């Protein structure tokens, strides 16, 4: 049995770096320490552990820009190669990249690893600088697409995302994206990296903005479903913060919390709508937003 783990203390980091050196540097005659570079402190590190707690694979990811993540130093112990551990560690690093808000992953692959990255959805983009002055490499890339995401009415969802970016440009700068829509639930996600404060957590104003946009999005999609039109505006919003967001900002609005009489809009009258949005950090609930919106009938 294997498990993904993040090195937590100095001893675990030392073991991780030693594993990296053993498989990526020692074979080429490079000394201890050569496995590290200036990006270690701003990178996310992951290892695969076996049932005994020993490291059998490792890898690292860091952001080049807010949209691009670079994956490096993937290594698998010779004793467990060809057992899918390369795919496991790469998948874990891609998941981290998505959570950081990256839309694209890149890597500089040695010739021996090109087929592996091709099989995992990467494409060759150009030549890359030689590694260690002797190993030829290719610069490869992959667009990051969320897996296991259920999106009903994709055309409406695409229109909603485009509307946010065109009419509310800050949504794009904050990395707010529609993650799921099931007719009963809408979920958005935001980039923590684009909304982080000096304490390493998400700005309270960013949390409020994500919650507001999520509620706005639920109404937008409900109007589409009911074949109604109108201008959606926020009348009042209150949010209660319980814990900081430090990992993966998620906002969810369930149809059960939406209180609205859409018949008013059908009769050409303003329609008040109240709803609740729950903010999660990963799987943990951290804040609760209550909003009152108005839908103004479209002029004939």
VEXDO-599790 format. One record per residue (C-alpha): residue number from 1; residue in three letters; x, y, z. Coordinates in Angstrom, 1 decimal, decimal comma. Layout:
n | res | px | py | pz
NUM | ALA | X | Y | Z
...
//
This chain:
n | res | px | py | pz
1 | UNK | 0,0 | 0,0 | 0,0
2 | UNK | 1,3 | 3,5 | -0,9
3 | UNK | 0,3 | 6,9 | 0,3
4 | UNK | 1,0 | 10,5 | -0,6
5 | UNK | 2,7 | 12,6 | 2,1
6 | UNK | 3,9 | 16,1 | 2,5
7 | UNK | 7,2 | 16,4 | 4,5
8 | UNK | 6,3 | 18,1 | 7,7
9 | UNK | 9,5 | 18,5 | 9,8
10 | UNK | 13,2 | 18,9 | 9,3
11 | UNK | 13,9 | 15,1 | 9,5
12 | UNK | 11,3 | 14,4 | 6,8
13 | UNK | 12,7 | 17,1 | 4,6
14 | UNK | 16,2 | 15,8 | 5,0
15 | UNK | 15,0 | 12,3 | 4,1
16 | UNK | 13,2 | 13,7 | 1,1
17 | UNK | 16,2 | 15,7 | -0,2
18 | UNK | 18,5 | 12,7 | 0,3
19 | UNK | 16,1 | 10,5 | -1,7
20 | UNK | 16,2 | 13,2 | -4,5
21 | UNK | 19,9 | 13,3 | -4,5
22 | UNK | 20,3 | 9,4 | -4,5
23 | UNK | 18,2 | 9,0 | -7,6
24 | UNK | 18,7 | 12,2 | -9,5
25 | UNK | 22,2 | 13,4 | -8,7
26 | UNK | 24,4 | 10,6 | -7,2
27 | UNK | 24,3 | 8,6 | -10,5
28 | UNK | 26,0 | 11,5 | -12,3
29 | UNK | 28,7 | 12,0 | -9,6
30 | UNK | 27,2 | 15,1 | -8,0
31 | UNK | 27,7 | 15,8 | -4,3
32 | UNK | 25,1 | 16,1 | -1,6
33 | UNK | 23,5 | 19,5 | -1,8
34 | UNK | 23,4 | 19,6 | -5,6
35 | UNK | 19,8 | 18,3 | -5,5
36 | UNK | 18,6 | 21,7 | -4,1
37 | UNK | 18,1 | 25,1 | -5,7
38 | UNK | 16,7 | 28,5 | -4,9
39 | UNK | 13,1 | 27,5 | -5,3
40 | UNK | 12,9 | 25,0 | -2,5
41 | UNK | 11,3 | 27,5 | 0,0
42 | UNK | 8,5 | 28,5 | -2,4
43 | UNK | 7,8 | 25,0 | -3,7
44 | UNK | 5,3 | 22,3 | -2,6
45 | UNK | 7,0 | 19,0 | -2,0
46 | UNK | 5,4 | 15,5 | -2,1
47 | UNK | 6,6 | 12,0 | -1,5
48 | UNK | 5,0 | 8,6 | -1,9
49 | UNK | 5,5 | 6,3 | 1,2
50 | UNK | 5,3 | 2,5 | 1,2
51 | UNK | 3,6 | 0,5 | 4,0
52 | UNK | 6,8 | 0,8 | 6,1
53 | UNK | 6,9 | 4,6 | 5,8
54 | UNK | 9,9 | 4,6 | 3,5
55 | UNK | 10,0 | 7,1 | 0,6
56 | UNK | 9,7 | 5,3 | -2,7
57 | UNK | 8,9 | 8,3 | -5,0
58 | UNK | 9,1 | 12,1 | -4,8
59 | UNK | 8,4 | 15,3 | -6,7
60 | UNK | 8,1 | 19,1 | -6,5
61 | UNK | 6,0 | 21,9 | -7,9
62 | UNK | 6,3 | 25,7 | -7,8
63 | UNK | 4,6 | 28,6 | -9,6
64 | UNK | 6,4 | 30,3 | -12,4
65 | UNK | 3,5 | 32,7 | -12,7
66 | UNK | 0,0 | 32,8 | -11,2
67 | UNK | -1,2 | 30,7 | -14,2
68 | UNK | 1,8 | 28,4 | -14,7
69 | UNK | 3,2 | 25,7 | -12,5
70 | UNK | 6,5 | 24,0 | -13,0
71 | UNK | 6,9 | 20,3 | -12,0
72 | UNK | 10,4 | 19,1 | -11,2
73 | UNK | 12,5 | 16,4 | -9,5
74 | UNK | 10,2 | 13,4 | -10,0
75 | UNK | 12,0 | 10,3 | -9,0
76 | UNK | 10,9 | 6,7 | -8,3
77 | UNK | 13,0 | 4,2 | -6,5
78 | UNK | 14,3 | 1,5 | -8,8
79 | UNK | 12,8 | -1,3 | -6,7
80 | UNK | 9,2 | -0,1 | -7,4
81 | UNK | 9,5 | 1,3 | -10,9
82 | UNK | 6,8 | 0,3 | -13,4
83 | UNK | 4,2 | 0,1 | -10,6
84 | UNK | 2,4 | 3,4 | -11,5
85 | UNK | 4,1 | 5,4 | -8,8
86 | UNK | 5,3 | 8,0 | -11,3
87 | UNK | 1,7 | 8,6 | -12,3
88 | UNK | 0,7 | 8,8 | -8,6
89 | UNK | 3,3 | 11,5 | -7,7
90 | UNK | 2,7 | 13,4 | -10,9
91 | UNK | -1,1 | 13,4 | -10,3
92 | UNK | -0,5 | 14,7 | -6,8
93 | UNK | 1,6 | 17,5 | -8,0
94 | UNK | -0,9 | 18,5 | -10,7
95 | UNK | -3,6 | 18,6 | -8,0
96 | UNK | -1,4 | 20,9 | -6,0
97 | UNK | -0,9 | 23,1 | -9,0
98 | UNK | -4,7 | 23,4 | -9,6
99 | UNK | -5,3 | 24,3 | -6,0
100 | UNK | -2,7 | 27,1 | -6,4
101 | UNK | -4,7 | 28,4 | -9,3
102 | UNK | -2,4 | 27,2 | -12,1
103 | UNK | -4,0 | 26,6 | -15,5
104 | UNK | -1,0 | 25,1 | -17,1
105 | UNK | 1,8 | 22,8 | -16,0
106 | UNK | 5,3 | 22,6 | -17,5
107 | UNK | 8,3 | 20,4 | -17,0
108 | UNK | 11,8 | 20,1 | -18,5
109 | UNK | 12,0 | 16,4 | -19,2
110 | UNK | 15,1 | 14,3 | -19,8
111 | UNK | 15,0 | 12,2 | -22,9
112 | UNK | 14,5 | 9,0 | -20,9
113 | UNK | 11,3 | 10,5 | -19,3
114 | UNK | 9,7 | 12,0 | -22,4
115 | UNK | 7,5 | 9,0 | -23,2
116 | UNK | 6,3 | 9,0 | -19,5
117 | UNK | 5,2 | 12,6 | -19,7
118 | UNK | 3,6 | 12,1 | -23,1
119 | UNK | 1,6 | 9,2 | -21,7
120 | UNK | 0,4 | 11,5 | -18,9
121 | UNK | -1,0 | 14,2 | -21,3
122 | UNK | 2,0 | 16,5 | -21,7
123 | UNK | 3,2 | 17,8 | -25,1
124 | UNK | 6,6 | 18,8 | -26,3
125 | UNK | 6,8 | 22,6 | -26,8
126 | UNK | 10,5 | 23,3 | -27,4
127 | UNK | 14,1 | 22,5 | -26,6
128 | UNK | 15,1 | 23,1 | -22,9
129 | UNK | 18,5 | 23,9 | -21,5
130 | UNK | 20,7 | 20,8 | -20,7
131 | UNK | 20,6 | 19,6 | -17,2
132 | UNK | 23,9 | 19,2 | -15,3
133 | UNK | 25,5 | 20,4 | -18,5
134 | UNK | 25,2 | 17,0 | -20,1
135 | UNK | 21,5 | 15,8 | -20,1
136 | UNK | 19,4 | 16,9 | -23,0
137 | UNK | 15,9 | 17,9 | -22,2
138 | UNK | 12,6 | 18,9 | -23,8
139 | UNK | 10,3 | 21,6 | -22,5
140 | UNK | 6,8 | 20,0 | -22,1
141 | UNK | 3,4 | 21,4 | -21,1
142 | UNK | -0,1 | 20,3 | -20,2
143 | UNK | -3,3 | 22,2 | -19,7
144 | UNK | -4,7 | 21,5 | -16,3
145 | UNK | -8,3 | 20,3 | -16,4
146 | UNK | -10,3 | 19,4 | -13,3
147 | UNK | -11,2 | 15,7 | -13,0
148 | UNK | -14,4 | 14,3 | -11,7
149 | UNK | -16,3 | 17,6 | -12,2
150 | UNK | -20,0 | 17,5 | -12,9
151 | UNK | -21,2 | 20,4 | -15,0
152 | UNK | -24,7 | 20,3 | -16,3
153 | UNK | -25,7 | 22,8 | -19,0
154 | UNK | -22,1 | 23,5 | -20,1
155 | UNK | -23,2 | 26,3 | -22,5
156 | UNK | -24,9 | 28,2 | -19,6
157 | UNK | -21,9 | 27,6 | -17,4
158 | UNK | -19,5 | 28,8 | -20,0
159 | UNK | -21,6 | 31,9 | -20,5
160 | UNK | -21,6 | 32,6 | -16,8
161 | UNK | -17,8 | 32,3 | -16,6
162 | UNK | -17,4 | 34,7 | -19,6
163 | UNK | -20,0 | 37,1 | -18,0
164 | UNK | -17,9 | 37,2 | -14,8
165 | UNK | -14,7 | 37,9 | -16,7
166 | UNK | -16,2 | 40,5 | -19,0
167 | UNK | -18,5 | 42,4 | -16,6
168 | UNK | -16,7 | 41,7 | -13,3
169 | UNK | -13,0 | 41,7 | -14,3
170 | UNK | -11,8 | 41,3 | -10,7
171 | UNK | -13,2 | 37,7 | -10,8
172 | UNK | -10,6 | 36,7 | -13,3
173 | UNK | -7,8 | 38,5 | -11,3
174 | UNK | -8,9 | 36,5 | -8,2
175 | UNK | -8,9 | 33,3 | -10,1
176 | UNK | -12,6 | 32,6 | -9,4
177 | UNK | -13,9 | 29,8 | -11,5
178 | UNK | -17,1 | 27,7 | -11,7
179 | UNK | -16,1 | 24,3 | -10,6
180 | UNK | -19,4 | 22,3 | -10,5
181 | UNK | -23,1 | 22,8 | -11,3
182 | UNK | -25,7 | 20,2 | -10,8
183 | UNK | -28,9 | 22,3 | -11,0
184 | UNK | -29,2 | 21,9 | -7,2
185 | UNK | -25,7 | 23,0 | -6,2
186 | UNK | -23,1 | 25,4 | -7,6
187 | UNK | -19,5 | 25,4 | -6,5
188 | UNK | -16,8 | 27,9 | -7,3
189 | UNK | -13,1 | 27,8 | -6,5
190 | UNK | -10,6 | 30,6 | -6,2
191 | UNK | -6,8 | 30,8 | -6,3
192 | UNK | -5,4 | 31,2 | -2,8
193 | UNK | -2,1 | 32,4 | -4,3
194 | UNK | -3,9 | 35,4 | -6,0
195 | UNK | -5,8 | 36,4 | -2,8
196 | UNK | -3,2 | 35,7 | 0,0
197 | UNK | -2,5 | 38,3 | 2,7
198 | UNK | 0,6 | 38,8 | 4,8
199 | UNK | -0,6 | 36,2 | 7,3
200 | UNK | -0,6 | 33,5 | 4,6
201 | UNK | -4,4 | 33,3 | 4,5
202 | UNK | -7,1 | 34,5 | 2,1
203 | UNK | -8,2 | 38,2 | 2,3
204 | UNK | -11,5 | 38,6 | 4,0
205 | UNK | -12,7 | 40,8 | 1,2
206 | UNK | -11,8 | 38,1 | -1,3
207 | UNK | -13,8 | 35,5 | 0,6
208 | UNK | -16,8 | 37,9 | 0,5
209 | UNK | -16,3 | 38,5 | -3,2
210 | UNK | -16,2 | 34,8 | -4,0
211 | UNK | -19,3 | 34,2 | -1,9
212 | UNK | -21,2 | 37,0 | -3,6
213 | UNK | -20,2 | 35,8 | -7,1
214 | UNK | -21,3 | 32,3 | -6,2
215 | UNK | -24,7 | 33,4 | -5,1
216 | UNK | -24,9 | 35,6 | -8,2
217 | UNK | -24,0 | 32,6 | -10,3
218 | UNK | -26,7 | 30,5 | -8,8
219 | UNK | -29,3 | 33,1 | -9,7
220 | UNK | -27,9 | 33,5 | -13,2
221 | UNK | -28,2 | 29,7 | -13,8
222 | UNK | -31,7 | 29,5 | -12,3
223 | UNK | -32,9 | 32,3 | -14,6
224 | UNK | -31,5 | 30,3 | -17,5
225 | UNK | -33,3 | 27,2 | -16,3
226 | UNK | -36,6 | 29,0 | -16,0
227 | UNK | -36,1 | 30,9 | -19,3
228 | UNK | -36,2 | 34,3 | -17,6
229 | UNK | -34,1 | 37,4 | -18,0
230 | UNK | -33,2 | 40,2 | -15,7
231 | UNK | -30,3 | 42,2 | -14,2
232 | UNK | -29,0 | 40,6 | -11,0
233 | UNK | -27,8 | 43,0 | -8,3
234 | UNK | -26,7 | 42,6 | -4,7
235 | UNK | -29,0 | 44,4 | -2,2
236 | UNK | -27,4 | 43,3 | 1,0
237 | UNK | -24,8 | 40,7 | 2,1
238 | UNK | -23,5 | 39,5 | 5,5
239 | UNK | -20,8 | 37,1 | 6,2
240 | UNK | -19,6 | 35,3 | 9,3
241 | UNK | -16,0 | 34,2 | 9,4
242 | UNK | -15,2 | 31,2 | 11,6
243 | UNK | -11,7 | 30,2 | 10,5
244 | UNK | -9,1 | 31,5 | 8,0
245 | UNK | -8,7 | 30,1 | 4,5
246 | UNK | -5,2 | 28,8 | 4,1
247 | UNK | -5,4 | 26,0 | 1,5
248 | UNK | -8,2 | 25,6 | -1,0
249 | UNK | -11,0 | 28,2 | -1,2
250 | UNK | -14,4 | 26,7 | -2,1
251 | UNK | -17,8 | 28,3 | -2,1
252 | UNK | -21,0 | 26,3 | -2,4
253 | UNK | -24,7 | 27,4 | -2,8
254 | UNK | -27,5 | 24,8 | -2,6
255 | UNK | -30,9 | 25,3 | -4,1
256 | UNK | -32,5 | 24,5 | -0,8
257 | UNK | -31,2 | 27,9 | 0,6
258 | UNK | -32,6 | 29,9 | -2,2
259 | UNK | -35,8 | 31,8 | -1,4
260 | UNK | -37,4 | 33,4 | -4,4
261 | UNK | -40,8 | 34,0 | -6,1
262 | UNK | -39,9 | 34,0 | -9,8
263 | UNK | -43,5 | 34,6 | -10,8
264 | UNK | -42,9 | 38,3 | -9,9
265 | UNK | -40,3 | 38,5 | -12,6
266 | UNK | -42,6 | 36,7 | -15,1
267 | UNK | -45,1 | 39,6 | -14,4
268 | UNK | -42,4 | 42,2 | -15,1
269 | UNK | -41,8 | 43,1 | -11,4
270 | UNK | -38,6 | 43,1 | -9,4
271 | UNK | -37,9 | 39,8 | -7,8
272 | UNK | -36,1 | 39,7 | -4,4
273 | UNK | -34,0 | 36,6 | -3,8
274 | UNK | -32,4 | 35,5 | -0,5
275 | UNK | -29,8 | 32,7 | -0,4
276 | UNK | -26,9 | 31,3 | 1,6
277 | UNK | -23,3 | 30,4 | 0,5
278 | UNK | -21,0 | 28,3 | 2,5
279 | UNK | -17,3 | 28,9 | 2,3
280 | UNK | -15,0 | 25,9 | 2,8
281 | UNK | -11,2 | 25,5 | 3,0
282 | UNK | -10,8 | 22,1 | 1,4
283 | UNK | -13,4 | 20,1 | 3,2
284 | UNK | -13,7 | 22,3 | 6,3
285 | UNK | -16,4 | 24,9 | 6,7
286 | UNK | -14,9 | 28,3 | 7,5
287 | UNK | -17,5 | 31,0 | 6,7
288 | UNK | -21,2 | 31,6 | 6,0
289 | UNK | -22,6 | 34,2 | 3,7
290 | UNK | -26,2 | 35,4 | 3,6
291 | UNK | -27,2 | 37,6 | 0,7
292 | UNK | -30,2 | 39,4 | -0,6
293 | UNK | -30,3 | 40,0 | -4,3
294 | UNK | -32,7 | 41,6 | -6,7
295 | UNK | -33,5 | 40,7 | -10,2
296 | UNK | -34,6 | 43,7 | -12,2
297 | UNK | -36,8 | 42,8 | -15,2
298 | UNK | -35,2 | 43,3 | -18,6
299 | UNK | -36,6 | 46,3 | -20,5
300 | UNK | -38,7 | 45,4 | -23,5
//
